[in-house]
Amino acid sequence: MFQLKMWARTMALAAAISTAFAPFGSVMMPAQVYAAEKLELVEQSPITSGATLNRYIWQFERKGQPVSVNVDAIIVDLHNPYVKLDTIMGTNNQYTKKQNIQKMAQEAGAVAAINGDFFNTKAEGVPIGPQIRDGKLEATPPYLIGFQSFALTKDNEPIIDLFTFEGAVTAEDGTSYPLGGINKTYYWYEDDGVHTPGQHAMIDGLYMYTHSWGQVYRSIDGVTTPTEVLVQNGVIKQIELEGIINQIAPEDGYILRASGKAHEFVRDHLKVGQKIKVNYRMFAKDPTKTYDPSTFKTMIGGHTILVEDGKPSGYSRSISDISGYAGVARTAVGFSKDKRYVYLITAEKSERSQGLTIPELQNFMVNIGVWRGMNLDGGGSTQMVSRPLGGTQVQYVNQTTNGEKRPVVNGLAIWSLAPKGAPKSISIAGRSDLLIGQSYAYSLTGYDEYFNTLSAADLAPLGKWTVTGNGVINGNTVTATAPGTITLKATAGTASAQHQIRVLGGQDIHSLEITGNMPELKVGATYPLPAVVALTSDGQERAVPAAGLRWEFAGFDAEVNDDRLTIKSMDGDQPAYLIAHYDRFSTSQLLTSGETVVFADFESNTDIVKKVTPADVKGEVSRVQSGNGHSLKLQYDFTGGDKVTKALYAQFGPEGQKITGNPSGMTLKVKGDNSHNWIRAEFKDAAGQVKWVDITRDTNWSDWKTVHVPLNLSNMQQPLKLNRIYVVNPANGQETRALTGAVEIDDVWLHYPPKADQTRNEVELVIDKPTLKVNGNTLRLDQAPVIDRGNTLVPLRFVVEAMGGQVIWNDTAAGRSVQVLLGSNYAHMWLGSERMALNGKAVTAEVPPQLMNERTMVPLRVLAESMGWTVEWDGETRTVTLK
């Protein structure tokens, strides 16, 4: 918005500014015309029936330098009965409540709009010029020189011209006083031959304010003292001499503001209860023109004339106060020679567009067919919004200056009056990928023959759906059946659309997790199956549908019906595993173990102290009442200090709390806070070696949740200690997580494998030697370890069983694979594939598992990492030792 500085609060400055706005004698400054090098129409898109958005790139030279400007024009066909052009204003159609054009248009239900009139940035937020909205006069023109206005007559004929105003207030005793205007703020007169140049317009002025003026203060100018009169239904209800009426004008009335001689008129001639009359009219400044503005459909004020008779015109006002010779954002309106088309124009000033001078704007307008045109408010106020085809909300067309969506006082907007028509174009809305077994209801969006949006509800009864590929359809609901693609097709009337859906397979899964925990299993009992959550390769967390899973059991036998698991038998000598397969990807959960012990339930005063890092972290660690018992609460404040990793620790005593043996897993209850922070545990062994275990890397829940955490502590020196549990917000991505909050911890359990599985075995292999030593005892192998492309491959079954684990061999139509179970660790490897599932996470090995002499050979490194083994290498003897 250009600040028109005529409203300065000192009379000296006002007089100087008034002189600056005076016309250049009887001849206006001529426009400077630039020859266009290239005017390219880059896009043309219907908005609604009778309105089209044209997008141009305007290229030329400015001072010998090449210039490129993005200019947008909405072209409205006034002969089309299905389109309406009118003004919008403020918030809830009230002045003094500015809004950006997008919000203003959305509130009005318009399908497109541009910003409108200039306004005094220091005043209340009302237009300088006149405004008519829906045939109702909202504001009158000022007594200023050269401010043009755009209007539509009752016959939808466009006009751009100079208008003025006259009116009078008549008391019951017959005395009258001139009315200065309606819904006007303060300004200073110019040399118009009637008023004294430089005089403050509110001095001795009498003005009317309607319900469209949205605040109780009316032109608080710092110069005059107001006297106000409330009128309803033509009767005076209240008079405040040298004071204000503390309300907005009622819808069935108005408030008069008077000062100076107008105050004397009110004091001497108006009384509460008396009737009062107000007469006023707008008319063309040129007396030869016989417009009747009282019948106009719409009207909006602007600044100077730009185009006359299809040519750049002289200016009706000086353009120096609107940066006329600088390349800035511009807004303009004009119409064609036959008066059929109105052009709403914005020129962009941004890193991609260099803005326009006023002469350049004139030249552009002439080149696209404007016969008569004027400019509207520009600069930071320049805004154009339009509803995209098939869309429901208007969006910005231009890139605004500095990205600002500036609140303005009014605008010109477009509405659709068309009835609902037959579908012209449709598109399918919904997911572009599905999991196996997932069902998803798709919908249609589009637009009709009048280019108006058709909603999903409009199109639902018309839609006909078909699918080909790896899915089936029922109505508009698609169910994915196998990895691959689905082609979804829909028709509505004569319109049709197609949508490609990718069905995600195992290769698209980054990790798979069985959530929640099963209770202790009993033969004959039935349990609900836990949910399975997949993290896809593109970072989406998705619940896996039951139909997409295949369940497998180790250590027990069961059957699955719907989402229920019935236990048929148990193998008491083996741990029980629940294994979830999704296509060629898997994860497992250890259900039973040799022993489960309570580590901490916080029912007694545990020796827990608070620690923080860095020192400016604030928080408290406390034992609090929770349900019928107690829990451990960590309340943190990470707002202080620099952007570094911040943590609040619950330290289990000064040296940590002792753990017996090597637990394979830990279960605990966590009450989250939706903070997305991490929660971790820190273990320490007798040698001071520290191992950190993630309880969660995303606290995305707010109630209590049971969390199972696999533990790989077997390579640590006993006795082990749980040193601390803590909340941490890492520096990387810190802004995406909450800096304050509280989590609670309760019922920490440790799970131990059967005693046979706790044996601390040591296995030794020699490359190319067909023997294996287990705790010093030598076994014969029928396939020796080998090195392939720098990777050590070992015979899987011999090694795993020697370390106390078990191997499951699978030979199915999907391929051949092996599964490894050891404690709470799990691996699933496919022959010939470098991609593996290790503890539910995707890992890519450098070489794939392969058969040698009918033995499955696997890369030792990835196997050892997933099982928690330590690996020692003796290069001289080419010996591998596993512990």
N, C-alpha and C positions, 0 to 999 in steps of 0.2 A: 504494500500500500504506500502511495506517495503521500507524505504529510503536507497537505496544503496549509501553508503557515499563516492563513488569513485570520486565524482565531487567537493570535497572541494576546496575552493578558495586559499588555500596556498599550496605551493609545499611540505613543510615538512609533512603536514597532508596527502597529496596525496601519498607520498612515503610510509608512514606507512600503509595506506589503501591498496595500491598495494601489499605490502607484505602479508597482511591478506588474499587477494584473491588468492594467489599463490596456485597451487595444492600441495597435500601432497606427494611430490616426484613422482615416477612413478605409485604408487598405491594409489587409491582414498580411503577415509575413507569408510568402509563398512556400510551398512544400518543396523539399529537395528530393529529387527522384533518382533512384539507382536502377540501372538496367540489370535485370536478373540474368545470371549466367545459367541457372537451372532451377526450375520449379518441378519437383517430383512428387506425384501422388503415390505414397508408399503403401497406403492401406485405406480401404473403404468398407465400412461395416454398418449395416442397419442397426439402429437403436430400437426403433419401433416404427410402425407404419407412419410414414410422413416425416421421419427424422433419421438422418444418416451422419455418421462420424467419418470425416475425411482427415487423414493424417498426411502431412506434407513435410518434405525437407526442402528448405528454401536456401539456395546457395548463391552467393554474390561476392563482390569485393567491397570492403570498407577501408577507406584510406590506403588502398593498394594492397590490402591483405585479404586472403580468402576467408569467408565467413560461412558457417553452416548453422542453420537454425531450425529447430523442430517447431512447426506451427500446426495447430489442430483447429478444425472448423466443424462445428455441428450445423448442418444445413436443414432447416425446417421448412416443409412445404405447407404454406398457409391455405392451400386449396384442398388439402387432405382433411376430411372431417374427423379423422381418428387421432389427431394430434392437437395438443393444447400448449400454447406458450403463455406463460404468466410469470409474475414475480414471486419470490419467497423472501422471508425476512426473519431475522433473529431466532429466538427460541420460542416455541409456541406462538409464532406470529406476533411477536412483540419486539419493539425496538429496545435499546439499552441492554439487550441480552444477546450479545454477539455469539455466533457459532461459525465453525468452518463450513465450507459449502457442502462437503459430504454429509455432515450431520444435518444440515439444514434441508438438503434434498431428501434424505432418508425420512426425516420427520414429516415432510410434506407429501411423501409417496411419489416423488418425481422420478423419472427414468434418466434424466440428465440435467446438468445445470452448470452455469458459470457464475463467478462473482460479479457484483454489480457496481453500485455507485461509490464515489469517494465519500470519506467521512472524516471529521475532526478527531484525530487520535487522542486529543487531550480532553475531549468532552464525553458525553454519555454513550455515544455509539449509535447515531442516527444518520441517515443519508443527508448529504448536502442538498441534493435535488429532490424532485417530486417522486412519489410512488403511488401507483394504483394497483391494487391486488384484487383479482376477481371482481372488477368493476367498482371497488370501494376505494375512495381516496384515503390514503394512509399518511401522506406527507405532501406538502405544497412546495413549489419552487421558491428559492430565495431571491431577494432583490440584488442579484449579482450579474455580472456581464459575461455573456458568452458560454454559459453552461447549457449544453444541449441535452435533449431528452429523447428517448425512444418510446414509441407508443404503438398500440394496435387499436384501430377504431372498432366500432360495433360490427362493421362489415369485414373485420379481419384484415384491414389494409394497414401496412406499416407506415409510420411517420417518424422522421427525425427532424426536430426543429427546436426553436427557442420559445419557452413559455414563461408566463408571469402569472401573478395572482393579485386579486383584490377581494376585500371582504369588510364586513362591518358588524359590530355588536350593537343591538338596539335595546335600550332599557324600556321598562313599562311606561315611563313618562315621555317616551318618544326620542330621547337623547341618544345619539349614536357615537361610536368611536371606532376608528379603523382597526381591522383585524390584521395583524402582521403575518400570520401564517399558522399552519397546523403541524404539530409535532416537530417543531424546529428547535435547534440549540442555538447558542449565541454565535454571532459573526459580526463583521464590520461592513458597512455599506461601501459601495464603490461609486464612481462618478457616472451614474446612470441618468443624470438630468433631472432626477426627482428627489433623491436623498442626498444628504450631506456626506461627501466622501470621508471615510475614516471614522464615522460616528458608529458607536456600538449599537447594534440593532435592537438590543433589549431595552435601551434607555427610552422611556416614554412608550414602550411597546406593549401591546396586548396580544397574547397568543393562546391558541386552543390546544389542549392535550387530551387525546382520546384513550380508550382502553389499550390501544396499540403501543402506548408509551408505558413500558413495563416496570417503572419504579416510581417512588413517591417524590423524588427530587426532580424538578423540572427546570433545566437550564440554570444550574447553580454556577453563575459566571464570575463571581468575585467582583462584579462591578455594580450590579443593581440589587435592590432588596425586593423580593417578590411579595405581591399581594395576590391571594388566590380565591377563586370562586368555584364552588361545586354546583353543577347544574344537572338535574335529572328530569327527563321528559319535559324539557323546556321550562322548568321551575327552579329557581335558586334555592338550594338546600343549605348552603353554608358559605360564609364569607370569613376569611382570615386576613385582616388588614396587617400588612407588613409581616406576614407569617405564611406558613405552608399548610396545606390540607394533607394530613398524614395518611394518604391512601392513593392507590392507583385509580384512575378515572373508571367509573362503572361502564359496563357495556351499553347501558341505555342512557348515557350522559357523557359529560366531559368536564374538564377543569380548565378555567381561564387563569392565565398568569399575567399580572399587570405590574408595571413599575412607572415611577415618575408621573407624567400627566395621565397615563392610563390608570394608575393607582387613584388619582384624584377623581377620575370618572367613576370608578367602582365605589369609592367612598361617598360621593355626592349623589349618585343616581341608582345604585343597585341596593336592594333590600332582600333579606331572606323571605321566601314565600312569594316574591313577585315573579312574573313571567319575563322571559328574556328571549330575544330572537337573534340568530346568527345567520347572516347571508354571505356567501362567498362563491367565487368562481375562478377557474383557471382559464387562460386564453392565450393564443399565440401573440408573441411580441410584435409580429408583423400584422398590422391591422387589416391588411388585405386578405388574410387567411381566415377562413370561417370554421375552423375546427370547433367541435363541441366536446371538450374533455370530459364533461359530465357523463358522456356515453361511452367513453373509452373502456375497453376491456382490461387493459394493463398499461403501465407506464413506469419507466425507470430513468433516473437522471444519470448523466455522464459528464464529460468535460468538453473538449473541442470537437468541432466537425473535422472529419478526416478526408472523406470522399464526397464529391458532388458531381453528378452527371457522369459517373464512371471515370473520374479523374481525381488525382490528388488535389485537395482543396487548400485554400488558405485557412488559417486558424481563427476560430472565434474567441480563443483565449491564448495567452502566452503559454508556450509549452515548456518554458524554463523551469517551472515549479514541479514538473512531472518528469524531470531528467530526459527531456525530449530528444536530446542528441547523444544519449548514451544507450548502449545496447543492454536493455533490461527486459524482464518479463513484461508482457503487455496483454491487456484484455480489450476486446472491441466488439461492436455489434453493427450490422449493416443489412441492407436488403438489395434485391436485384432490381433491374430496370422495370420489369413487368410487375413488380411488387408481390410476386408469388413466393419468393424464397427469402428467408431470414438467415443470416450467417452469424453464428456465435463463435468468436475467435479467441484463442489464447496462443501466445508465443512464449516459448520456454527459455528461461535463463538457468543453466545448470552446467555441470562439467561436460555434458554432451551437446550443449546448445548455447549459442552466444547471445541470445536475446536480440531485440530489435530497437532501433531508434524510431521515433515517430515517423519521419519520412520513409523509412524502410517498411514500417507497418502499413502506411498508406499505399506504397507500391504493391505490397503483397495483396492487400484487399482488392485493389483494382485488377490484379492478375487472376484472381479466382472468381471475379464476376460481381463484386459489390458495386452498386450504382450510387448509393448514398450510405455513409457510415460515420460513426463517432467512436471515440475511445471510452472505455470504462476504467475503473480503478485497476492499476497494474502493480508492478514490482512484487513484493512479498504477498500481496493479496491475490495475485493471479492464480486462479484455480478452475479446473474443469473436471467434472465427474460424469461418468456415464455407466449405465448398466450394460455389462457385456451380454452378448447373445446367450440366452439360457440361464443367465445369472439372476439372483434375487436381490442383490444390493448394488448400489452405485459404487464405482471404484474410481480412483484418480486416474485421469488420462495423462495429464502433464506431470512432469517432475517439478515440484514446487521449488522456489528459490530457497536454498539452504535446507531443503527437506521440511520446511515449516508448513503446517496446515493452519494458517492464520485465521482466527475468528474475524468475520466481517459482518456488515450490517444487513446486506440483502443480496439478491442475485436474480438472474433470469433462469427459469427452469422449464422443463418439458414434461408433460404428462401424456400417457396413452389413454385414449377414450375408446379404443377398439374393443369389440366383444371378443369372447374366446372363439378362436377359429380352429380349423383342422391342423393337426401337427404338420409342420414343415420340415423340422429337423429334430432328431432325438439323439441322446447319448446315454450310455449305460453307466450308472454310478455304483461304485462298490469296489471291493478289494481286487487288486491285480495279482494276488497270490493267496493260496489256500494250503493248509496242511492236509495230509491224507485223512480222510474221514470227516473233515470239517464241512459243515453246511452253512451256507451264507445266502441271505435274501438280497438280491440285487433290485435296483429301482431304475426308473427312467427319468431323465430330465430333458428339457429341450425348449423349443419355441414354436409358435404357431405361424399361420400364414400372415399374421400382422406383426410378426417378430416379437411378440410378447411371450414372456417366460411361461412355460407349462411346468407345473410342479409334479412331483412324484404322485401326489394324490390325483391330479388331473389325468395323468397318463396310465395309472394303474389299471383301470378297467379296459383300456385299449391295448395293453401290451400283450404280445404273443411271443413266447420264448422257446428256443431250441438250443441244444448243446451238441458238440462233437468233441471227441477226444476223451481224456481220462476223467470223465465225470458224468453224473446223471442229474436230471432236473425234475423238480416237482413244482409246478406253477412258476414262480420266479426264484425259487430256492435251488441253488446248485450245491451238490455234494461231490467233493473230490474223491476219487477212488484209487488213484495210483500216481506216482511221480510222473511228471511230464507236463503237457499243456491241455487246456480246455479252451475251445472257441465257443463263446456265448453269443448268440444272435437274438435280436429282438426287433419286432415291427410294431408300429402303431399307426393305423391308417396306411397311408402310402409311404410313410417315413420308416427308415430302418437304421439299425446300428449294430456294431460288432465289437466285442470286447475279448481280449486275450487274457487268460488266467494261467499263471504258472503254479503247478502243484509241487510243493517243496518236498524233496526227498531227503534221504540221510545226508547227502553231500551238501545240503543247504543248512545243516544244523551245526551251530558252534558248540552248544552244550545242551545237556538234557539232565533234568533233576527230578527225582521223586520227592515231592514235598510232604511234610507231615511225617508222622511215625506210626507204624502198626503197633498194637498192643502185643503182649506175650501170646504166642499162638497156642491154641488148644485144638486137638483133633475133634472134628465134628462142628466146630464153631464157624460162623460166617461173619466176615468183616467187610466194611466198605473199602474198596480199593483207593489208595491215595491218588491225589492229582499228580500229573506229570507236566512240567513246564519246560518248554524249549526256548533257548536263545538262538535266534536265527543268525545267519552269517552277516546280515545287514543290521544287526543290533536290536531287533525287535524281540521282546519277551512275549511268548505266545503259549496259552494253555493248549496242550495236545488233546484232541478229542479222543474219547474211549475207542471209537471205531478205527482210529489210526494206530492203535497200540496192539502189540502182541506180548503177552506175559509169559515168562518162564520162571521156573522155581528150582532151587538147589537146596538140598537138605530137607525137603518136605515135598509132599504131593498135594495138589489142590485142583479145583476146577473153578472157572470163572463164568458167572452168569450175569449179563449186563455189567453193572459196576460193583458186583459183590464177589468176594473170594471165600470159598468154603474149603476148610482144611480136611483132607482125606487121611493123611498119615504123616508122621514125623520121623526123621532119622536122628535119634538122640545123640549119635556120635559125631555129627557134622553140624556146623553152623548153618543157619537157614538164610537164604538170599532170595529176595524178590527182584527179578530182572525185567526191565521194560525195554522192548525193542520198538523203534520207530524206523521202518524201512531198514536201511543198512547202518543204523546208529543205535547205540544202547547205553543204558546205565543200570546200576543196581543199588540195592539198599540191604544192609545187613540187618536181619530181623531178630535173630536170637544169637546169643553168645554164651561163652562159658559162665560169665558173671556180669551183673549190672549192679553198681554200687552208687549210693548217694554221696556226692562229693561236698555239696553245700546246699542247704535249704534256707539259710539265713534266719532260722527260728531262734537262734541264740546270738548273743553279741559276738560276732566274728571279728577278729582283729584285722580290720580293713581300714586302710588310710588312703587319703587323696594325694595324687601326684598330678602335675600338669606339665605340658611342654607346648610352646615356650612359657616363660615365666608370667607373661601378661594374660594367659588364659585364666578365666574365672570359672568357678563351679563348686558344686558340693557333691560328696559321696556319702550316702546315708542309708540306714536300715529303716524302712517305712512299713506301715501297715498295708497289707494287700489281701483283700478278701478275708479269709479266716486265718491268715498267717502273715508272714512278713516277706519282703523282697528287698533287693539291693537297688537303690536309685542313684543314677548318675545324671545330675543336672548341670549343664555346661553352658558357657558363654564364650564364643570364639570371636566376638566382634572387635576386640582390641588388637592393636599391633599391626604388623605387616602381613602381607599375603604369603604365609608359610604354612607348612603342615602343623595342625593344632590338635592336641589330644588332651582328654581328661581320663585319668587312670584310677581304677579301683585296685589298689595294691594289697595283695593278700599277705599281711604282715610284713615286717621289714625284710624277710628273706624268702617270701613266697610260701605256699602251702604244699606240703609233701604229697606226692602221688605214689601209690604202690604199683609196681609192675609197669607194663606197656599197654595202656588202653588203646583199643582200635578205633574208638569213637567217643564222642561226647554229645549228650543231648541236654538242652537247656531251654527254659521258657524266656521269651524276650517280649516285653511290651514296647512296641515301637512308637515313634513320634512323626512318621512321614517326613523325616528330615533328609533322607537319602544319604546320610552319613554312613561311614563304615563302623562296624563293631568287630573287635579283634580280641584274641587271647594270646598271651605270651607265656611260653613254657621255657624252663631253664633246667639243664641237667647238672650233675655233680661237678663237671669240668667247667661250668659257666657257659656252655654252649647254649645259644638262644634260638628258639624256633617260634615263628609267628604263624598263627592259624586264623584265617578269616571266618568269623561267625556269619557275617554278611557284609557285602560291599554295597548294599543299597537298602537302607532301612526305609522301605516303602509301604509300611503298614502302621496302623495306629492302635491296634488292640494287642492282646496277648497272642503269641504265636510260638509253637514248639519248633525248634531248629535242631537238626541233626548235623553234626560236624565230623567228618572222617578225620582221624588222627594218624600221622605217620611219625611216631616217636621212637621206633625200635632202634634207630641208629644213634640214640642219645644214651649217655652214661648214667646209670642209676646211682642214687635215687633221683627221681624227677620231681619238679615243683611247678605248680601253676603260679606264675609270678603275679600276673595281673590280667584283668579284663578291662577294656577301655573303648571309649568312643573317639573316633578320629575323623577329621576333615582334611584330606590331603590338599596340598597347595594347588595341584593340577585340577582344574574344574571346580575350585572352591565356591565360585559364584553360583553354581547350580545346586548347592546344598544349603540347608538351614544353618545359621551361625549360632542360634540359641535353641534349646530344647531339653528334653529329659527322656531317658530310657530306663527301664527297669529289668532286672535279671532275677530269675528264681529257679529253684529245683534243677541244679546242675548235677547230671548223672554221668558216670564214666562206664563205658562198655568194654569188656575184656573178651577176647576169643577163647575157645576151649583150650584147656591146658596143653593139649598136644600141639596146638598152633602157636604156643608161646615159646617153643624151643628156639634158642638163638643159634641157628645153624650157620655153618660156614661152608661155602661151596667153592671148589677150585677147578678151573678148566684151563687147558693148554691148547692154543690155536693149532689146528690140524692134527691134534692127538685125540684118538677115540676113547678117552677115559675121563672120569669125573670123580672128584674126591668130595665126600660129604663128611665133615667133622673128622677128616683124616682117613676115612674108609674109602677105598677105590672101587668104582663101578665101571663096567665096560659099556661103551656107547657104540651104536651102529652108525652114528654119523658124528664126526668130529666138528668142533667149532671152526668157523672159517672167517676170513675177512673179505668183504665184498664192497668195493668202492670206498674203502676206508672205514667201513662199519663192521663191527664184530657181530656175527650171527651165531646164535647158540640154539641147541635142540630144546625147544620149549618145554615139552612135558617133563624131561629129565630134570631140568633146572628148577621148574616151578614146584614139582613134587618134592625135590630135595630141600627146598626152602619152606616146605610145610603147606603149600597151596594146592589147589586143584585146577584141572584143565577140562573144559568141555569142548568137544569137537562137533562141528556142525557141517553137514553136507546137504544143502538144500538147493532148490531151483534158483534161488537168488545168488548162489555161490558157496564156496567153502570158507569157513571161518573158525577161529578158536577163541574161547573165552577163558580168562584167568581170574580166579577168585582166591584172595589171600587176605584174611582179616577183613577189614572194611574196604580193601582196595579191589578194583575191578578193571579189567582190560578186555576189549573186544577188537580183534584184528582179522582182517580179510586177506586171504591169500592173493598176492598180486597187486594189492592196493597200499600205497604209502599212507593213506588216510586211516587213522585209528581212533577209537573212542577209549580214552584212558580216564577212569574215574568220572565218566560222564562228560568229558571235554574232548573236543577234536584236536588231534595232534597229527602232524605230518612228519613221517620219518623220511630219511634220505634214501632208504631202500625198503622194499616191501617184504613182508613175510613170504616165504617160498618153501616148496617141498624139495628135499634132498634125500634120496634113498628112503622115500615114503615117510620122512620125518619133517615136521614143521619147524623151520628155522626162522627165528625172529631177531630183529635188531636189539642187542642187549641194552643199549643206552636208554631207549624209551621204555623198555620193560622195567629196568631197574628204577627209573624215575617214578613210574606209576606205582610200583610196589614198595617204595620207600627203602630200597636196599642201598648200601654203600658198595662202590666198585673200586677195586684196587688193580692197577696194571703194572706188571713187571715186564718192561720192554726187552730186557735181556733174555729172559726165559719165555717170553710171549705167553705169560700166565695171567689169567683173570681170576680174581678172588672176590666172591660175593659174600656179604655179611648182612 
